[in-house]
């Protein structure tokens, strides 16, 4: 049986991990490759690197750290942030990324999903959507959650799948940062129609939140989190152990 | 030298790095002569069967790979590269494969119940059907990373491992010096590296 995946997400600016990461023997690790190796050893099933480099000049620092990571860490790597064109897909795929996630640029230019899926295959194209409730319906936000596009999130995700997106990262802005659990109603709404894997993001505060996620929304394929793992509040092995105890299929750390 | 066949598809960087990481010399090449003179060959691939078979043919790499295999050079196909080892592929029409292992590549849908997503994306366990040097360092139940909607059928004679995804799915095959993994060993963490190590170091393959 296929395992439910646990995916840590790393924000990278100018080639370094943002936010001091503190746990155990690893103090304030800012090397993406080192942190990626650590997470891989702890049982992460996949890694997401999010490039929040503001200037185009420093973009090469990100690709350097991607190359360093891909040469040491042998689990799937997804890259998001700073992806606006097929050239950007090509740039990160050549450096060892397996999947590329698109967000704001796909809203501006939905055709990029079709083109990338045709060129690299759907398995390579991840549609990431930042979603927030506005007047009782789900809206898609862009530019890091600063701008309401007014687009209905459910129809936008459907369109993304039709255009060739091979996975969906569903980030709930309503639960993000609150640490009270994932946005189960939103996830259920998307899982009701999605024909591709859905990755839940936003709201994980403890290991039990992952158990609740996969028990309440059995069609969700993976859970993504950042800060709770970075700050050592919860370890990936604790999450997996609790999932296993609750009969949820996981990949055991060897 | 291990030749990683470059015909314009797939993440070759990770594969190259995997072999380097475990201490083996590998080279990405699209040159048929380099393929023919390699100690071992890896045929990678992602994408659609027909398109990949065309690209392989266009560069003369299909002849090189088959020639090398007939000389007894160990050949490992990965994902679509494994599928190309078979006689036929039924993805978007009927396409001829390399014919190195009898069987055909078909949609998983008849085996996978509606309601389960295709492609299968993620980590799944291996169930071994036959002992094989490629898997000498891994155990039944060890998980590896899959991304695919098609799999090999009518290949019972050369079946090495399966996985369960709503039904029984072909995970690995082997016939003498030619073998293939449907999953990505280069993306399967420590388990995957052990499989690549076994491929790199083994000299005697079953007849």
Interface residues (C-beta under 8 A of the other chain):
Chain A: X1 X2 X3 X5 X40 X45 X67 X70 X71 X72 X74 X75 X76 X93 X94 X95 X96 X97 X98 X120 X121 X122 X123 X124 X166 X167 X194 X195 X196 X197 X221 X222 X251 X252 X254
Chain B: X11 X13 X14 X17 X18 X20 X21 X46 X47 X48 X117 X119 X120 X121 X122 X123 X124 X125 X142 X143 X145 X146 X147 X164 X165 X186 X187 X188 X189 X190 X191 X192 X193
